[in-house]
Amino acid sequence: MAEKILFVDDDPNILSSFKRTLRKHYDIETAVGPEEGLRVVRNNRSFALIISDLRMPVMDGIQFLSKVREISPETVRMILTGNADLQAAMEAVNRGNIFRFLTKPCPLETLILAIQAGLQQYRLVKAEKDLLEKTLRGAIQVMADVLSLVNPEAFGRASRVRRYAVDIGRRLQVQKLWQLETAAMLSQIGCVILPEEALHKIYTGQPLTAEETQLFSMHPSVGADLIAKIPRLQDVSEIIAYQEKHFDGSGIPKDDCYGDAIPMAARILKVVLDFDALESAGLPRAAALLQMKRRPGCYDPRVLKALEDVLGDEARFEVRDMSIQDLQLGMIVGQDVLSAKGVLLIKKGQEITPALLERLRNFAKTVGVQEPIRVLLPVKLR
């Protein structure tokens, strides 16, 4: 697909000239004035390059391209103007992060060379972003896979709380939902320091020894330190560090942070992790929620209310018993999945993802799985 270029000028004749001259070489669009230019960019953020006039009514080219940068930060931006003003050029570079500053009249050869350089810069930015995203996704998946192998209990808990956390995040319109989802999936990574026996006690509500309690209190900071080493996951690291922090400022870490100063995603994790612990200990959902409401200062009331709403929605799920071959993505495992010999393979409450479905199929081929599998079918899949 050809990369798109947008020319913005308040003179329609100049725009027509650009389109007529360059349309054989590039995919060109035009916009008359900065306001129309912003509308076009908002409706189509896939522009590789935007070239704007400097002197325009309402807002100048520097102001316009600064707004473009907020909407589409990957787009390369250039100024083309008849006013060869050094101060304007400096402002363009400093405020709008402009790639090139060209003056009119601009020879066609010079303009084409600038466009080629701009498109090359766009390709470099896109390639770097794609590489970072693939590396990031790969690192997250590796850590989750390691957790599933080293400690299936911890992995099962992380999978269960991820679903609740994402549902609550959507209700509360959390920005950067991917950070919340990632933090939920990696929330138990610090539990690698705990023996499996201690984790089983924690997840079933049994009392811990003093040493086990101390180790468990360290797991958020251990997990946060591990994740902080991955580029672009600093915010996720902070979420995990504060996942055991109480809304009133008590809990860990022991610092002065409380209330809305605690990251919203961490407040959500605190609620879903505690709810999962109570439910895993055998409490019915209504009783678990009631017990949490009786813990003053522990949770953000908005998050607790959102959990109650999510549980109300889940109560409308349909329960079905299905064979492995009939399972669909998005279903929820409704009871523990056991091998043919009665060994626990997958804890209930996990959402069926591509990776989980593949694991189930592999188990069925190797150790055998007791079927049918009981699942909860969300409303959207009916």
C-alpha positions as CSV (number, residue, x, y, z in Angstrom):
1,M,0.0,0.0,0.0
2,A,1.4,3.4,-1.0
3,E,2.2,5.8,1.8
4,K,-0.1,8.8,2.0
5,I,1.1,12.4,1.9
6,L,-1.1,15.3,3.0
7,F,-0.5,18.9,1.8
8,V,-2.1,21.7,3.8
9,D,-2.4,25.3,2.6
10,D,-5.0,28.1,2.6
11,D,-4.6,28.6,-1.1
12,P,-6.5,26.0,-3.2
13,N,-4.5,26.9,-6.3
14,I,-1.2,25.9,-4.7
15,L,-2.8,22.6,-3.5
16,S,-4.0,21.9,-7.0
17,S,-0.6,22.5,-8.3
18,F,1.0,20.1,-5.8
19,K,-1.5,17.4,-6.6
20,R,-1.1,17.8,-10.4
21,T,2.7,17.7,-10.2
22,L,3.1,14.9,-7.7
23,R,0.2,12.5,-8.2
24,K,2.1,10.3,-10.6
25,H,4.8,9.7,-8.0
26,Y,2.9,9.6,-4.7
27,D,-0.5,9.1,-3.1
28,I,-1.5,12.8,-2.5
29,E,-4.3,14.3,-0.5
30,T,-4.9,18.0,0.2
31,A,-6.7,20.1,2.8
32,V,-7.6,23.8,2.6
33,G,-6.4,25.4,5.8
34,P,-5.4,24.0,9.2
35,E,-8.9,23.3,10.5
36,E,-9.8,21.1,7.5
37,G,-6.3,19.5,7.8
38,L,-7.0,18.5,11.4
39,R,-10.3,17.0,10.4
40,V,-8.7,14.9,7.7
41,V,-5.9,13.7,10.1
42,R,-8.4,12.8,12.8
43,N,-10.4,10.8,10.3
44,N,-7.4,9.1,8.7
45,R,-4.3,8.8,10.9
46,S,-2.3,6.8,8.4
47,F,-0.5,9.7,6.8
48,A,3.3,9.1,6.5
49,L,4.1,12.7,5.7
50,I,2.3,16.0,6.1
51,I,3.6,19.2,4.5
52,S,2.0,22.4,5.7
53,D,2.2,26.1,4.7
54,L,3.5,28.3,7.5
55,R,1.3,31.4,7.3
56,M,-2.3,30.5,7.5
57,P,-5.4,32.0,9.2
58,V,-6.8,30.7,12.6
59,M,-3.5,28.9,13.3
60,D,-0.1,28.9,11.7
61,G,1.7,25.9,10.3
62,I,3.7,25.4,13.5
63,Q,0.6,25.3,15.7
64,F,-1.1,23.0,13.2
65,L,1.7,20.5,13.0
66,S,2.1,20.6,16.8
67,K,-1.6,19.4,17.0
68,V,-0.9,16.8,14.3
69,R,1.9,15.5,16.5
70,E,-0.5,14.9,19.3
71,I,-3.0,13.0,17.0
72,S,-0.5,11.0,14.9
73,P,3.0,11.1,16.5
74,E,4.5,8.8,13.9
75,T,3.7,11.1,11.0
76,V,6.7,13.0,9.7
77,R,6.0,16.8,9.4
78,M,7.4,19.5,7.2
79,I,6.9,23.3,6.7
80,L,6.8,24.8,3.2
81,T,6.6,28.6,3.3
82,G,7.4,31.8,1.3
83,N,8.6,33.5,4.5
84,A,12.2,32.5,5.0
85,D,12.2,33.6,8.7
86,L,15.0,32.2,10.8
87,Q,13.0,32.6,14.0
88,A,10.0,30.8,12.4
89,A,12.4,27.9,11.4
90,M,13.7,27.6,15.0
91,E,10.2,27.6,16.4
92,A,9.2,24.9,13.9
93,V,12.0,22.6,14.9
94,N,11.6,23.3,18.7
95,R,7.8,23.4,19.1
96,G,6.6,21.2,16.3
97,N,9.5,18.8,16.0
98,I,9.5,19.5,12.2
99,F,11.6,17.3,10.0
100,R,12.3,19.8,7.2
101,F,11.8,23.6,6.7
102,L,11.5,24.4,3.0
103,T,11.0,27.8,1.3
104,K,8.9,28.8,-1.7
105,P,9.4,28.7,-4.5
106,C,10.7,25.1,-4.0
107,P,12.2,23.4,-7.1
108,L,10.4,20.1,-7.9
109,E,13.7,18.2,-7.5
110,T,14.3,19.6,-4.1
111,L,10.7,18.9,-3.0
112,I,10.9,15.3,-4.2
113,L,14.2,14.8,-2.4
114,A,12.7,16.2,0.8
115,I,9.6,13.9,0.4
116,Q,11.8,10.9,-0.1
117,A,13.8,11.7,3.0
118,G,10.6,12.2,4.9
119,L,9.2,8.9,3.8
120,Q,12.4,7.1,4.7
121,Q,12.3,8.7,8.2
122,Y,8.7,7.5,8.5
123,R,9.7,3.9,7.6
124,L,12.5,4.0,10.1
125,V,10.2,5.2,12.9
126,K,7.6,2.5,12.0
127,A,10.2,-0.2,11.8
128,E,11.6,0.7,15.2
129,K,8.1,0.8,16.7
130,D,7.2,-2.6,15.2
131,L,10.4,-4.1,16.5
132,L,9.9,-2.7,20.0
133,E,6.3,-3.9,20.1
134,K,7.2,-7.4,18.9
135,T,10.1,-7.5,21.4
136,L,7.8,-6.3,24.2
137,R,5.1,-8.8,23.4
138,G,7.6,-11.5,23.2
139,A,9.2,-10.6,26.5
140,I,5.8,-10.5,28.2
141,Q,4.8,-13.9,26.7
142,V,8.1,-15.5,27.8
143,M,7.7,-14.3,31.3
144,A,4.1,-15.6,31.4
145,D,5.2,-18.9,29.9
146,V,8.0,-19.2,32.5
147,L,5.6,-18.6,35.3
148,S,3.2,-21.2,33.9
149,L,5.9,-23.8,33.9
150,V,7.6,-22.8,37.2
151,N,4.5,-22.2,39.2
152,P,1.1,-23.2,37.6
153,E,-0.8,-22.0,40.7
154,A,0.6,-18.4,40.3
155,F,0.0,-18.5,36.6
156,G,-3.6,-19.7,37.1
157,R,-4.3,-16.8,39.5
158,A,-2.8,-14.3,37.1
159,S,-5.0,-15.6,34.3
160,R,-8.1,-15.3,36.5
161,V,-7.5,-11.8,37.7
162,R,-6.6,-10.5,34.2
163,R,-10.2,-11.0,33.0
164,Y,-11.7,-9.2,36.0
165,A,-9.1,-6.4,35.8
166,V,-9.8,-5.8,32.1
167,D,-13.6,-5.8,32.6
168,I,-13.3,-3.3,35.5
169,G,-10.8,-1.2,33.5
170,R,-13.2,-0.9,30.7
171,R,-16.0,0.2,33.0
172,L,-13.8,2.8,34.6
173,Q,-12.5,3.9,31.2
174,V,-8.9,3.3,32.2
175,Q,-6.4,4.8,29.7
176,K,-3.8,2.5,28.3
177,L,-5.8,-0.7,29.1
178,W,-2.9,-2.8,27.8
179,Q,-0.8,-1.7,30.8
180,L,-3.5,-2.9,33.2
181,E,-3.8,-6.2,31.3
182,T,-0.1,-6.7,31.2
183,A,0.3,-5.9,34.9
184,A,-2.5,-8.4,35.8
185,M,-0.8,-11.2,33.7
186,L,2.6,-10.5,35.4
187,S,1.2,-9.6,38.8
188,Q,2.4,-13.0,40.3
189,I,5.8,-13.1,38.6
190,G,7.5,-12.1,41.9
191,C,6.0,-15.3,43.4
192,V,8.9,-17.3,41.9
193,I,10.7,-16.6,45.3
194,L,7.9,-18.6,47.1
195,P,7.8,-22.3,47.5
196,E,4.8,-23.9,45.8
197,E,3.5,-25.1,49.2
198,A,3.4,-21.6,50.5
199,L,1.5,-20.4,47.4
200,H,-1.0,-23.1,47.8
201,K,-1.6,-21.9,51.3
202,I,-2.1,-18.3,50.1
203,Y,-4.5,-19.2,47.3
204,T,-6.6,-21.4,49.6
205,G,-6.7,-19.1,52.6
206,Q,-4.5,-21.2,54.9
207,P,-2.3,-19.5,57.5
208,L,1.3,-18.8,56.7
209,T,4.4,-19.1,58.8
210,A,6.3,-15.9,59.7
211,E,8.9,-16.7,57.0
212,E,6.3,-17.3,54.3
213,T,4.5,-14.1,55.2
214,Q,7.7,-12.1,54.9
215,L,8.5,-13.7,51.5
216,F,5.0,-13.0,50.2
217,S,5.2,-9.4,51.2
218,M,8.2,-9.1,49.1
219,H,6.7,-10.5,45.9
220,P,5.3,-7.2,44.5
221,S,8.7,-5.4,44.7
222,V,10.5,-8.5,43.3
223,G,8.1,-8.6,40.4
224,A,8.3,-4.8,39.8
225,D,12.1,-5.0,39.8
226,L,12.1,-7.8,37.2
227,I,9.7,-6.0,34.9
228,A,11.4,-2.6,35.2
229,K,14.3,-4.0,33.2
230,I,12.1,-4.4,30.1
231,P,11.9,-1.2,28.0
232,R,8.5,0.6,28.0
233,L,7.2,-1.4,31.0
234,Q,8.2,1.1,33.7
235,D,4.5,2.1,34.3
236,V,3.6,-1.6,34.5
237,S,6.4,-2.1,37.0
238,E,4.9,0.7,39.2
239,I,1.4,-0.8,39.0
240,I,2.8,-4.2,40.2
241,A,4.8,-2.5,42.9
242,Y,1.6,-0.9,44.3
243,Q,-0.8,-3.9,43.8
244,E,-0.9,-4.6,47.6
245,K,-1.2,-0.9,48.6
246,H,-4.4,0.0,50.5
247,F,-6.5,3.0,49.4
248,D,-5.9,4.7,52.8
249,G,-2.1,4.5,52.3
250,S,-1.5,1.4,54.5
251,G,-0.1,-1.8,53.1
252,I,3.0,-2.1,50.9
253,P,5.1,-0.4,49.8
254,K,5.4,1.6,53.0
255,D,5.4,5.2,51.7
256,D,3.2,8.3,51.7
257,C,1.2,7.4,48.6
258,Y,-2.5,7.0,49.2
259,G,-5.9,7.5,47.5
260,D,-5.9,8.7,43.9
261,A,-2.1,9.1,44.0
262,I,-1.9,5.3,43.8
263,P,-2.1,4.2,40.1
264,M,-5.6,3.4,39.1
265,A,-4.5,0.1,37.6
266,A,-2.8,-0.8,41.0
267,R,-6.1,-0.1,42.8
268,I,-7.9,-2.4,40.4
269,L,-5.4,-5.1,40.9
270,K,-5.7,-4.8,44.7
271,V,-9.4,-5.4,44.5
272,V,-9.3,-8.3,42.0
273,L,-6.4,-10.1,43.8
274,D,-8.2,-9.9,47.2
275,F,-11.4,-11.1,45.6
276,D,-9.7,-14.0,44.0
277,A,-8.0,-14.9,47.3
278,L,-11.4,-15.0,49.1
279,E,-13.1,-17.0,46.4
280,S,-10.2,-19.4,46.2
281,A,-10.5,-19.9,49.9
282,G,-14.0,-21.2,49.3
283,L,-16.2,-18.2,49.9
284,P,-19.2,-17.7,47.6
285,R,-18.9,-14.6,45.5
286,A,-21.5,-12.6,47.4
287,A,-19.9,-13.4,50.7
288,A,-16.5,-12.5,49.4
289,L,-17.7,-9.2,48.1
290,L,-19.5,-8.5,51.4
291,Q,-16.3,-9.2,53.4
292,M,-14.4,-6.8,51.2
293,K,-17.0,-4.1,51.8
294,R,-16.3,-4.5,55.5
295,R,-12.7,-3.6,55.2
296,P,-12.7,0.2,55.6
297,G,-9.9,2.1,53.8
298,C,-8.7,-0.9,51.9
299,Y,-10.1,-0.3,48.5
300,D,-11.1,2.5,46.2
301,P,-14.9,2.5,46.4
302,R,-15.3,3.1,42.7
303,V,-13.3,0.0,41.9
304,L,-15.2,-2.1,44.4
305,K,-18.5,-0.9,42.8
306,A,-17.2,-1.8,39.4
307,L,-16.3,-5.3,40.6
308,E,-19.8,-5.7,41.9
309,D,-21.2,-4.6,38.5
310,V,-18.8,-7.1,36.7
311,L,-19.9,-9.9,38.9
312,G,-23.6,-9.0,38.3
313,D,-22.9,-9.3,34.5
314,E,-21.1,-12.6,35.0
315,A,-24.1,-14.0,36.9
316,R,-25.9,-13.9,33.6
317,F,-23.4,-16.2,31.9
318,E,-24.7,-19.5,30.6
319,V,-23.1,-22.7,32.0
320,R,-22.3,-25.4,29.4
321,D,-20.4,-28.7,29.3
322,M,-18.4,-29.0,26.1
323,S,-15.8,-31.2,24.5
324,I,-12.4,-29.7,23.9
325,Q,-12.9,-29.5,20.2
326,D,-16.0,-27.3,20.7
327,L,-14.4,-24.8,23.0
328,Q,-14.2,-21.2,21.7
329,L,-12.0,-18.2,22.6
330,G,-13.4,-16.0,25.3
331,M,-15.2,-18.8,27.2
332,I,-14.4,-19.1,30.9
333,V,-13.3,-22.4,32.5
334,G,-16.1,-23.2,35.0
335,Q,-14.4,-25.9,37.0
336,D,-11.0,-27.3,37.4
337,V,-9.7,-29.3,34.4
338,L,-8.2,-32.7,35.4
339,S,-6.1,-35.2,33.6
340,A,-7.5,-38.7,32.9
341,K,-5.7,-39.7,36.1
342,G,-7.2,-36.9,38.2
343,V,-4.2,-34.6,38.2
344,L,-5.0,-30.8,38.2
345,L,-4.2,-29.3,34.8
346,I,-6.0,-26.0,34.7
347,K,-7.7,-24.1,37.5
348,K,-11.2,-22.8,37.0
349,G,-11.8,-19.2,36.3
350,Q,-9.3,-18.9,33.4
351,E,-10.4,-17.4,30.1
352,I,-9.8,-19.6,27.1
353,T,-7.1,-17.8,25.1
354,P,-5.3,-19.2,22.0
355,A,-2.4,-20.3,24.3
356,L,-4.7,-22.0,26.8
357,L,-6.7,-23.8,24.1
358,E,-3.5,-25.1,22.6
359,R,-2.4,-26.3,26.0
360,L,-5.7,-28.2,26.5
361,R,-5.4,-29.8,23.1
362,N,-1.8,-30.9,23.9
363,F,-2.9,-32.3,27.2
364,A,-5.7,-34.2,25.5
365,K,-3.1,-35.8,23.1
366,T,-0.5,-36.6,25.8
367,V,-1.9,-37.3,29.3
368,G,-5.6,-37.3,28.5
369,V,-8.2,-34.9,29.8
370,Q,-11.5,-35.6,31.6
371,E,-14.3,-34.4,29.4
372,P,-16.7,-32.6,29.0
373,I,-15.2,-29.3,30.1
374,R,-17.6,-27.0,32.1
375,V,-17.4,-23.5,30.8
376,L,-19.2,-20.1,31.3
377,L,-20.4,-18.7,28.0
378,P,-20.3,-14.8,28.1
379,V,-23.4,-13.0,26.8
380,K,-21.5,-11.8,23.7
381,L,-20.8,-15.3,22.6
382,R,-24.4,-16.6,22.7
